[in-house]
Amino acid sequence: MTLPASPDVLVIGGGVIGCAIARAVVGPGRSVLLVDRGAIGGEASSAAAGVLSVASGDADGASLALRRAGLARFRALAVALREETGIDVELDLRGVIVLALDDEEAAALRDRAARRRAQGLNAEWLDAAALHEVEPRANPAARGGALHPDDGRVACERFLEALGEGARQRGASLVPGAEVRAVERRGDRLVRVQVAGSWIAPDTVVLAAGAWTPRVAGIVPELPVRPVRGQMLALRSPDAALRHVLFHGAGCLTPRHDGEVLVGGTVEDAGFDKAVTAPGVLTLLDDVRRIAPSALDWPITRLWAGLRPHAPDGPLIGRHPRLENLIVATGHYRNGILLAPVTAEAVAAAIDGAPLPTEVAPFCQA
């Protein structure tokens, strides 16, 4: 494997965040090399359900503002990717519904919908009759649901493929199976990085390694990122049986254009173990029972697990405070897909010396 000896930007990590960054920062006069220890997009990015949850989630304050910024960029990005690559990322913004199965949950969801409207977001309470009219497969016992019509979903693997292809077409080099093995520092700079046996000297290093951030040899092992396992399964639905993403508690059912419905995922502290377990599958099936019990009759087509990168105070985005040519973009946890556009924009701004999007500022480490 021959790698460029001195790329302007080295991106470590080939998930959706890394690919979005590579596409955003490459251009005339700037070379970009992206490397990943495994396959491009082979970890959390390809294991995610692709839900774009802003108003339907529980975030507030700076986290909510960051999510809104991510979603606001999605339509334009989806159009640009289709024009550049011919890949339809299947962006579907027909809304997300959060179910209430008892009166207490209904009251809480009505209150939260009112709060979202006060925050300038769209939210609507559906009583039981209205819910089952717009989503007939929802649990017949549901007392209603909160509809968040601006939230939605995207096909993760197509989104990732389009970002990677867009980065390549713009001139970036994407190299799978290339693990960072060592780093040489000089003062407050990273001067050389050993990748798969070759030493290279990038001008700027972008660390976007997701759950594997602490394992990137010699860079910043003190970053507070840890893996959180999420197990998922897919069902084959008849006749596009679900119209919206449906939530209840931690459970989620996400319909796709090809007729699959993704279920999950679990939230487990399991280190770097990506095994699918019987308890995990039982948890997912219980989610189906609560959200859309008739779907228990549908065949299971796939089972898998991924590792999300969790940081206790939200994602870490921006220049590292002690290494002048290191930019971090990690710790996105369950929102890597949603936050990829605004993260890439922020990293490009950091490299250019331009102001970062204001919504990113609370998550900068400098």
RASUL-V896762 format. One record per residue. OMEGA is omega in whole degrees, -180 to 180 (999 if undefined). Layout:
BEGIN
OMEGA / OMEGA
END
This chain:
BEGIN
179 / 180 / 175 / -172 / -175 / 177 / 177 / -179 / 172 / 176 / 179 / -179 / -174 / 174 / -176 / 179 / -179 / -180 / 177 / 179 / -179 / 179 / -175 / -171 / -179 / 178 / 179 / 179 / 179 / 179 / -178 / 173 / 175 / 178 / 176 / -179 / 179 / 178 / 175 / -179 / -174 / -176 / -171 / -176 / -180 / -179 / -173 / 178 / 178 / 179 / 177 / -170 / 178 / 179 / -177 / 179 / -178 / -177 / 173 / 176 / -176 / -180 / 178 / 180 / 180 / 178 / 179 / 179 / 178 / -178 / -178 / -178 / -169 / -177 / -179 / 180 / 180 / 178 / -179 / -180 / 179 / 179 / -178 / -167 / -174 / -177 / 175 / -177 / 176 / 175 / -177 / -177 / 178 / 172 / 178 / 179 / 175 / -174 / 170 / -179 / 175 / -175 / 180 / 178 / 180 / 180 / -179 / -179 / 176 / 178 / -179 / 177 / 178 / 179 / 178 / 178 / 178 / 178 / 179 / 179 / 178 / 178 / -177 / 175 / 176 / 174 / -173 / -178 / -180 / 178 / -174 / 173 / -179 / -179 / -174 / -178 / 178 / -177 / -179 / -179 / -178 / 179 / -179 / 180 / 176 / 178 / 177 / -165 / -178 / 176 / -179 / -172 / 177 / 177 / -170 / -175 / 177 / 176 / 179 / 179 / -179 / 178 / 180 / 179 / 177 / 178 / 179 / -178 / 178 / 175 / 179 / 173 / 179 / -173 / 175 / 177 / -178 / -175 / 173 / -174 / -179 / 179 / 175 / 179 / 171 / -175 / -179 / 178 / 168 / -173 / 178 / 178 / 177 / -180 / 178 / 176 / 180 / 176 / 176 / -176 / 179 / 176 / 179 / 176 / 176 / -179 / -178 / -171 / 175 / -178 / -179 / -180 / -179 / -177 / 176 / -167 / 166 / -176 / -178 / -178 / -179 / 178 / -173 / 180 / 179 / 179 / 173 / -176 / 173 / 176 / -179 / 171 / 178 / 175 / 175 / -175 / 177 / 168 / 178 / -169 / 178 / -178 / -176 / 164 / -179 / 177 / 160 / -176 / 179 / -177 / -177 / 172 / -176 / 178 / 178 / -177 / -178 / 178 / 174 / 171 / -179 / -178 / 176 / 7 / 177 / 177 / -171 / 171 / -177 / -178 / -180 / 179 / -179 / -178 / 168 / -174 / 177 / 177 / 179 / 180 / 178 / 176 / -180 / 179 / 175 / 174 / 178 / -179 / -178 / -172 / -177 / -170 / 179 / 180 / 176 / 177 / -178 / -180 / 172 / -178 / -177 / 172 / 180 / 178 / 176 / -179 / 179 / 177 / -177 / 171 / -169 / -177 / -179 / -176 / 178 / -174 / 174 / -179 / 177 / -174 / -176 / 179 / -167 / -179 / 176 / 174 / 180 / 177 / -172 / 177 / -176 / 175 / -175 / -174 / -179 / 180 / -178 / -172 / -178 / -178 / -177 / 176 / 179 / 178 / -180 / 180 / 178 / 178 / 180 / 179 / -179 / -175 / -179 / 177 / 177 / 172 / -174 / -178 / -179 / -173 / -179 / -176 / 177 / -178 / -176 / 999
END
